[in-house]
Amino acid sequence: MSSANPEIWSRDLERLVREALTSIRFGTVTLVVQDGRVIQVDKNEKIRLNRQGHIDGSGI
């Protein structure tokens, strides 16, 4: 795999991806690419309630 093109992978994009990754415990971070450029960063976080109704992210 070749190194990323600076026009495609900027410091700002890297910061956004790192923030998305560090801000969730369970879920996904998805990069949407169009014409070879990242145009969107999606973050989906999974949050489950345990039997007592408390928020619990484990076991997802």
C-alpha positions as CSV (number, residue, x, y, z in Angstrom):
1,M,0.0,0.0,0.0
2,S,1.4,3.4,-1.0
3,S,1.5,6.3,1.4
4,A,-1.5,8.6,1.4
5,N,-1.6,11.6,-0.9
6,P,-1.4,14.8,1.1
7,E,-4.3,16.3,-0.9
8,I,-6.5,13.3,0.2
9,W,-5.3,12.9,3.8
10,S,-4.7,16.2,5.5
11,R,-3.9,17.0,9.1
12,D,-7.4,18.3,9.6
13,L,-8.9,15.0,8.4
14,E,-6.5,13.0,10.6
15,R,-7.6,15.1,13.6
16,L,-11.3,14.5,12.8
17,V,-10.8,10.8,12.5
18,R,-8.7,10.6,15.7
19,E,-11.4,12.6,17.6
20,A,-14.1,10.3,16.3
21,L,-12.1,7.2,17.3
22,T,-11.3,8.4,20.8
23,S,-14.8,9.7,21.6
24,I,-16.6,6.3,21.3
25,R,-16.3,3.1,23.3
26,F,-18.3,0.8,20.9
27,G,-19.4,1.6,17.4
28,T,-18.0,2.5,14.0
29,V,-16.2,5.3,12.2
30,T,-16.7,5.3,8.5
31,L,-15.0,7.4,5.9
32,V,-17.1,8.3,2.8
33,V,-14.9,8.6,-0.3
34,Q,-16.0,10.3,-3.6
35,D,-13.7,10.8,-6.6
36,G,-10.8,9.6,-4.5
37,R,-11.3,12.2,-1.7
38,V,-12.8,11.8,1.7
39,I,-16.0,13.9,1.7
40,Q,-17.6,12.7,5.0
41,V,-16.8,11.1,8.3
42,D,-19.6,9.2,10.0
43,K,-19.6,8.1,13.6
44,N,-22.1,5.6,14.9
45,E,-22.0,4.8,18.6
46,K,-23.6,1.7,20.2
47,I,-25.2,2.2,23.6
48,R,-27.1,-0.6,25.3
49,L,-29.2,-0.6,28.5
50,N,-28.7,-3.4,31.0
51,R,-31.6,-5.1,32.6
52,Q,-31.9,-2.5,35.4
53,G,-32.2,0.2,32.8
54,H,-28.6,1.5,33.2
55,I,-26.5,2.5,30.3
56,D,-23.8,-0.1,29.6
57,G,-21.5,-0.3,26.6
58,S,-20.0,-3.7,27.3
59,G,-20.9,-6.8,25.4
60,I,-21.7,-5.0,22.2
